Amino acid sequence: MAIYREKNFAERRDAATTAKKALLEKYKAKPAADDPAVLARQAERKAILEARAIREAEKEKLRQERLAREAAEKAEREAKAEAERLAAEAAAQEEASRREAEESDRIARVLADDAERKAKRDARYAARKSRVKRMPPSANYG
C-alpha cells in the first residue's frame, strides 16, 4: 500500500513547467490554416451549421403552421360557442315570450271571470231592487 506523500515546491514547479512545454509543443504542432485536414473540418462544420439552419427553419415553419391551425380551431370553437350562445338566448327569449303570453292569457281569463261574476252579482242586485220597488198588492189595503 502506497503512502501519500505531499509534493514539495520544486516538484510542483517542475510539473507546471512540463505542462507549459507540452502546451507549447501542442500549439506548435497545430496544422496551418491551409492544411487539407483543417479545410475539411471547416467544410464539415459549415455543412453542419447549414443543416442545423435548415432544420430550424423547418421547425419554425411547422410551428407557424401549428399556431395558425390552432388559431383557426380556436376561432371555429369561439364561433360555434357564440352561435350556441345566441341560440340559447333566442330559445330563452322565446320561452320568456311564451310564458308572458300564457301569463297575459291567464290574467285576461281572471279579469273576464271577475267581470262575469260582477255582471251576475249586479244582475242579482238589480233583480232584488226591482222586486223591492214593487209593492205587494196587499200593502195598499192596510
Salt bridges, closest charged atoms under 4 A:
GLU11 OE2 - ARG5 NH2 2.82
GLU60 OE2 - ARG63 NH2 2.78
GLU70 OE2 - ARG66 NH1 3.36
GLU82 OE2 - ARG85 NH2 2.27
GLU89 OE2 - ARG85 NH1 2.35
GLU95 OE2 - ARG98 NH2 2.19
GLU95 OE2 - ARG99 NE 3.15
GLU102 OE2 - ARG98 NH1 2.51
GLU103 OE2 - ARG106 NH2 2.61
ASP114 OD1 - ARG117 NH2 2.20
GLU116 OE2 - LYS120 NZ 3.64
ASP122 OD1 - ARG121 NH2 3.86
